[in-house]
Amino acid sequence: MIDYSYPCMMAERALKDLHNAAIEGRINDAKEHAMAALAEVRLTYQALRHMQGGISHFSDTATPALTEGVPGR
């Protein structure tokens, strides 16, 4: 089974590290942590899609809009 929790926790950690680096003025480090957070969030999203019965890998197809399936959107 694909686990969503590990990449989710790693995204949280990357965001915490981003915040700490930014307030210490280490902007280049903060940017690196931001990129790591984005990668982990994408892995989390893909794991959730897999759990829902979607694909389990990145594909060339467009990622659905964040409002997909939301009534009135």
C-alpha atoms as one frame of an Amber mdcrd trajectory, in Angstrom:
protein
   0.000   0.000   0.000   1.194   3.477  -0.793   1.500   5.603   2.334   0.562
   9.275   2.176   1.620  10.113   5.739   5.405   9.991   5.291   5.620  12.519
   2.435   3.022  14.643   4.233   5.176  14.752   7.371   8.265  15.488   5.277
   6.406  18.406   3.644   5.559  19.744   7.104   9.199  19.458   8.128  10.366
  21.207   4.955   7.921  24.058   5.612   9.176  24.390   9.186  12.771  24.453
   7.912  11.751  27.021   5.279  10.257  29.253   7.967  13.305  28.988  10.221
  15.707  29.707   7.367  13.638  32.695   6.206  13.479  34.343   9.624  17.237
  33.837   9.979  17.791  35.553   6.623  19.015  32.408   4.842  16.865  32.987
   1.785  18.669  30.527  -0.503  18.196  27.780   2.080  14.539  28.793   2.454
  14.052  28.472  -1.302  15.570  24.980  -1.240  13.213  23.958   1.558  10.301
  25.391  -0.433  11.193  23.183  -3.394  11.489  20.147  -1.119   8.058  20.916
   0.356   6.540  21.128  -3.133   8.018  17.756  -4.081   6.711  16.119  -0.907
   3.251  17.649  -1.348   3.124  16.263  -4.874   4.058  12.802  -3.574   1.362
  13.114  -0.917  -1.217  14.065  -3.547  -0.263  11.123  -5.742  -0.500   8.713
  -2.791  -3.992   9.997  -2.030  -4.998   9.578  -5.673  -3.711   6.024  -5.557
  -5.717   5.325  -2.400  -8.810   6.666  -4.157  -8.208   4.381  -7.120  -6.403
   6.861  -9.363  -2.963   6.499 -10.834   0.059   5.759  -8.667   2.655   7.554
 -10.779   3.177  10.917 -12.385   1.846  11.042 -15.898   1.746  13.428 -18.803
  -1.954  14.025 -18.273  -3.014  17.293 -16.745  -3.398  17.415 -12.989  -7.025
  18.060 -12.071  -7.883  21.516 -10.807  -8.009  21.889  -7.054 -11.696  22.735
  -7.368 -12.544  19.534  -9.265 -15.527  17.876  -7.637 -16.396  20.926  -5.531
 -20.070  21.835  -5.973 -20.661  25.154  -7.680 -17.222  25.375  -9.282
